[in-house]
Amino acid sequence: MAVEVKFGKKHKIKEDHFIEGLFKIRARLESQKKNILFGLLGVLIIVLLAFGIRQFREGNNIKSQELFGQAMMEYQNGKYTNSIAGFKRIVDEYGSSRSAPKALFLIGGLYYELGNYTLSVDAYQKYIGKYDESEFLNAAVYKGLGSAYIQMRDYDNAISAFKTAIRKYPDDFSIPELRYKLARCLVEKKDTVAAKSELENLKNQYPASFYSHEADLLLATL
């Protein structure tokens, strides 16, 4: 004869709680799976984006290098206008490439050679505004900027450019030249005392420099 087993109310409640707990655990695991999947998907998207950006930049670098080579050929052939146009294209279309700072620097130099000092100043100032933190060619940019200002007889801005270069890049190889040009500007400003001081500092700090000899010649006229 079969024996019927009857469960009490308390036992049934415990069983219900146990089953409910299992469902909660299962739901939590399912939720965690989704979170993990979303997390992995997010990481994958970031990796793909980074890879895509890198590929895009590399593509830009390759294209800008090709254009840079073409612009340099135009420069070597004496076709300065074509060369400037080529360098401008690099700056305008591939401004984040490695060739862009060099291109903008050369634009400033080419305009200087053509005697268009206003556009030379504009190019150098754009370089300073866009690439100044890179410290690439920076002392040379300030030297070019100051030299263009000298041609425009804007000695105040020339002095400012040379002083900025000397302060920011004290170990640059062009410092003797920058100090000499600074002294020449001070002479033009009739500030003989400051000019003499600058020339004496140049001689003391860089006695073997070509500009130390030039300083002697200039001092003899003051």
C-alpha positions in Angstrom: 0.0 0.0 0.0 1.5 3.3 -1.1 2.2 5.9 1.6 1.3 9.4 0.7 3.8 11.9 1.9 2.4 15.2 2.8 4.6 18.3 3.1 3.8 20.9 5.6 3.1 24.5 4.8 6.5 25.6 6.2 8.3 23.1 4.1 6.5 24.3 1.0 7.4 27.9 1.7 11.1 27.0 2.1 10.9 25.1 -1.2 9.4 28.1 -2.9 12.1 30.4 -1.6 14.8 28.0 -2.8 13.3 27.9 -6.3 12.9 31.6 -6.3 16.5 32.0 -5.3 17.6 29.8 -8.1 15.7 31.9 -10.6 17.3 35.1 -9.2 20.8 33.6 -9.5 20.0 32.5 -13.0 18.7 36.0 -13.9 21.8 37.6 -12.3 24.1 35.3 -14.3 22.2 36.2 -17.5 22.5 39.8 -16.7 26.2 39.5 -16.0 26.6 37.6 -19.3 25.0 40.6 -21.1 27.2 43.0 -19.3 30.3 41.0 -20.1 29.3 40.8 -23.7 28.6 44.5 -23.9 31.9 45.2 -22.2 33.8 43.0 -24.7 31.9 44.6 -27.5 32.9 48.0 -26.2 36.6 47.0 -26.0 36.4 45.6 -29.5 34.9 48.8 -30.8 37.6 50.9 -29.1 40.4 48.7 -30.5 38.9 48.8 -34.0 38.6 52.6 -33.8 42.2 53.0 -32.6 43.4 50.7 -35.4 41.3 52.7 -37.9 42.6 56.0 -36.7 46.2 54.7 -36.8 45.7 53.4 -40.3 44.1 56.7 -41.3 47.1 58.7 -39.8 49.6 56.4 -41.5 47.8 56.9 -44.8 47.9 60.6 -44.3 51.6 60.5 -43.4 52.4 58.5 -46.6 50.3 60.8 -48.8 51.8 64.0 -47.2 55.3 62.6 -47.6 54.6 62.1 -51.3 53.4 65.7 -51.6 56.3 67.0 -49.6 58.7 65.3 -52.0 57.0 66.8 -55.0 57.0 70.3 -53.4 60.7 70.0 -52.6 61.4 69.1 -56.3 59.6 72.2 -57.3 61.7 74.2 -54.9 64.9 72.7 -56.1 63.9 73.6 -59.7 63.4 77.2 -58.6 59.6 77.0 -59.0 58.9 78.7 -55.7 55.2 79.5 -56.3 54.5 75.8 -57.2 56.5 74.7 -54.2 54.5 77.0 -51.9 51.2 75.6 -53.3 52.4 72.1 -52.7 53.4 72.8 -49.1 50.1 74.6 -48.5 48.2 71.6 -49.6 50.0 69.5 -47.0 49.1 72.0 -44.2 45.5 72.4 -45.3 44.7 68.7 -46.1 47.1 66.8 -43.8 47.6 69.2 -40.9 48.1 66.4 -38.4 50.8 64.6 -40.5 54.5 64.6 -39.7 55.2 66.6 -42.8 52.9 69.5 -42.0 55.1 71.4 -39.5 58.1 71.2 -42.0 55.8 72.3 -44.8 54.6 75.3 -42.9 58.1 76.2 -41.8 59.3 76.1 -45.4 56.4 78.2 -46.6 57.6 81.0 -44.2 61.2 80.6 -45.6 60.0 80.7 -49.3 58.0 83.8 -48.8 61.0 85.4 -47.1 63.2 84.5 -50.2 60.5 86.0 -52.4 60.6 89.2 -50.4 57.0 88.8 -49.2 57.8 89.4 -45.6 54.2 89.9 -44.5 53.2 86.4 -45.7 56.4 85.0 -44.2 55.4 86.4 -40.8 51.9 84.9 -41.2 53.3 81.5 -42.0 55.7 81.5 -39.0 52.9 82.8 -36.7 50.6 80.0 -37.9 53.4 77.5 -37.1 53.8 78.9 -33.6 50.0 78.8 -33.0 49.6 75.3 -34.3 52.9 73.4 -33.7 54.7 75.4 -31.0 54.4 72.6 -28.4 56.1 70.1 -30.6 59.5 71.8 -30.2 60.2 70.8 -33.8 62.2 73.5 -35.7 60.9 76.0 -33.1 64.1 78.1 -32.6 64.5 78.3 -36.4 60.9 79.5 -36.7 61.4 82.3 -34.2 64.7 83.2 -36.0 62.8 83.3 -39.3 60.0 85.3 -37.8 62.4 87.8 -36.3 64.4 88.1 -39.5 61.2 88.8 -41.4 60.3 91.5 -38.9 63.7 93.1 -39.4 63.1 93.4 -43.1 59.8 95.1 -42.3 61.7 97.4 -39.9 59.5 96.2 -37.1 62.3 96.0 -34.5 60.1 95.6 -31.5 58.5 92.4 -32.8 61.8 91.2 -34.0 63.3 91.7 -30.5 60.4 89.9 -29.0 60.8 86.9 -31.4 64.5 86.6 -30.7 64.1 86.9 -26.9 61.4 84.3 -26.9 63.6 81.8 -28.8 66.6 82.5 -26.5 64.4 82.0 -23.4 62.5 78.9 -24.6 65.4 77.1 -26.3 68.6 78.2 -24.5 70.6 75.1 -25.7 69.8 75.5 -29.4 72.8 75.7 -31.8 71.4 79.0 -33.3 71.5 80.9 -30.0 74.7 82.9 -30.9 73.1 84.1 -34.1 69.9 84.9 -32.3 71.8 87.0 -29.7 73.7 88.8 -32.5 70.5 89.7 -34.4 68.9 90.8 -31.1 71.8 93.1 -30.6 71.5 94.5 -34.1 67.9 95.3 -33.4 68.8 97.1 -30.2 71.3 99.2 -32.2 68.5 100.1 -34.6 66.4 101.1 -31.6 69.3 103.3 -30.4 69.5 101.3 -27.2 73.3 101.2 -27.3 73.7 100.1 -23.6 71.5 97.0 -24.0 73.1 96.2 -27.4 76.6 96.3 -25.9 75.5 94.1 -23.0 74.1 91.6 -25.4 77.2 91.5 -27.5 79.5 91.1 -24.5 77.3 88.2 -23.3 77.6 86.7 -26.7 81.4 86.9 -26.7 81.7 85.5 -23.1 79.3 82.6 -23.6 80.3 81.6 -27.2 83.9 82.8 -27.7 84.5 80.3 -30.5 81.4 81.2 -32.5 81.5 83.0 -35.8 79.1 85.5 -34.2 81.6 86.3 -31.5 83.8 87.8 -34.2 80.9 89.6 -35.6 80.1 91.0 -32.2 83.6 92.4 -32.0 83.1 94.2 -35.3 79.8 95.6 -34.2 81.1 96.7 -30.8 83.9 98.7 -32.5 81.2 100.8 -34.2 79.3 101.7 -31.0 
